[in-house]
Every structure is written in structure tokens, then in C-alpha cells.
Amino acid sequence: MESQKNKKEILGDTPGVDAFMAKLDHPMKPVLQALREVILATDESVGEHIKWNAPSFLYIGDMAPSDPKAYKRYIIVSNFFKKDCIRLVFPSGGKVSGTEGLLEGDYADGRRLAHFYSLEDVEAKKPALQQFIKSWLTMVEK
């Protein structure tokens, strides 16, 4: 059986995300960096890599086989298209209850968004963000 460390190295690519962040020129870069730290510190089974030209966070533990195009591993995809905030997209955010004050939107595909406008915003929403991740992890089909 693969160790958690080896799995993290296969599915995650923190060095690649670090290199991406080093080159990123965006006014909200410190907010994105703070979000990375919060998300990765929540649970050791959360890894990161670059997907859709942005840091994305995924479950790196063992899972039941599934269609890779179902994106069942993905917890959060960051989006920094806007210059005044970092948007986090939660592809299956609609499946997690108790997300008031964090997640917004009611998209038919089940995704939800969270907006972060400052480091203070990250700190204020940190407990809700970490609770979402922990709740999401309990739903993983292992």
C-alpha cells in the first residue's frame, strides 16, 4: 500500500504551486498564499497542484475507483480573475451543509463560491473554511 507521503507526491505538486506563486503578479497574492496555508493545514490528506492555471486543492488519499472526469478528488479551485478578491470555487459545495457565512451561490451543478478580499477576511472565515474541508472529507468514497 502506498504511503500517504508517496500519494501526496504523486497527486499533489506543492513545489509546482510554489513556483507558480513565485511568478504570480496579482494584487491579492498575499491573500491567495494565506488561503493555501489555511487549506493545507486543515488535514494531511489535502494536497495541491495547478489546475486551470490556478492553485487547486484535492484529496490525495485512497479513493474508490471513479471516472476521473467526475473530479471527485477536487475540494477547491482558486480563481483570481478579479483584481479585488480571490474566489474559491467549491465544485461540490452544495453537498456540504452548514456553510452559511462562507459559501455563496446556488448553481445547478452543485458548486458554490467564497470570496476573500483581504487577509482579515481569510482570518475571519478560516474556521468556516476548515470546517467545510473537514465535512467534505467525511463524504469521500473510500
N, C-alpha and C positions, 0 to 999 in steps of 0.2 A: 504494500500500500504506500502510496506517495505521501511523504511528509507534508505538513502544512507549509513549511518553508519552501519546498520544491514547487508546490502548487502555486504559491504566491509568485514565485519567479516565472512560472510558465504563463499564468493568466494575467498577472499584473506586470507593470513596467514603470515602477517609480523612477528609475534613472531616466527613462524616456520622458516622463512627465516633468522631472526636474529640468531637463534640457529644454523642453518646450517652454517652461515657465521662465527660464533664463533669457530666452529670446522674446518673450511676450512684451509688447508695448501697448499697455492698456491702463487707463487711469484707475481702474478698480483692481489692478493686480494684487495689492495687499489684501483685499477682501477675498479674492479667489484663493490666495495662499492660506489665509486663515481658515477658510472653509475646508480646504484639503486637510489641514491639520486636525480639525474637529472630526471630519468624516472618518479619516483613517484611524484616529484614536478610539473610535467607538467600539470596534471589535476587530480582532486579528483576522477574521475571515473576510474582511473587506480589503480589496486591492484597488489599484487604479491603473489606467493606461489612457492613451489618447484615442478617442473615437469621435468621428465627425468634427475633427480639428479642434477638440477641446478635451480637458481632463474629464474622464468618466470613471465612475466607481461601480464596482461589481463584486458579487460574491465569488470567492475563489476556492471555496471548499468543495467537497464531493456533492454531486447532484445526480438525480435520476436522469437517464438519457432523455433528451428532448430535441426538437428541431432548433438548431442554432439561430434561425431567423425569427424565433419566438422571443429572443432576447430575454430569457428568464433569469439570467445572471445579473442583469443591469438594475442597479438600485437608483443611481442618479447620473444624469449627464449635465455637465455645466454648459452654460451658454452666456457669452459676453458680447453679443451683437450690439447691445445698447452700451453707451459710454457712461451712463449714470448708475448702473446696477449690474450685479451678477444674478442671472436667473439660473436656478437649478430646476431641471426637468426630472420629474419622478414618473417614469414610464408606467408603473403600476400603482401610483399613489392613491388611486380611488379604492384600492383593496384594503388600505390600512385605515382603521377608524381612529378617532381621537386626534386628528391633525389640525384642529381649529387653531388659528393664530399662526400657522406655518404655511399650509398648502392652500393655493387658490385655484380657481377654475373648476370647470366640470365638463371635461372633454369626453366625448362619446367613447374614445378608445381607452379611457381609464387613467390617462396621465393627468398630473397636477403640476403646478409650478410654485416655486417660492422665490421671492425677490429679496436681495440683500443690497442695501445702499451704503453701508458703512461698516467699519469694524465693530462699532457699538451694536449695530443690527445683528451681526454674527453672534456676538456675546449674548444678546438678549434672546435670540432664537436657538441658541446652542442646545438647551435641554430638550426642546421640542424636536429639533433635527435629530439628535441622538436617540430619542425615544422612537421616532419614526423608523430609523435604521434598525434598531433592536426588534421592533414589532415586525418589520418586513422580513428580517432574518428568520423569524419563527415560522414563516409561511413557505420557506424554501422547500421544494420537493426533493428530499434527500434519498 
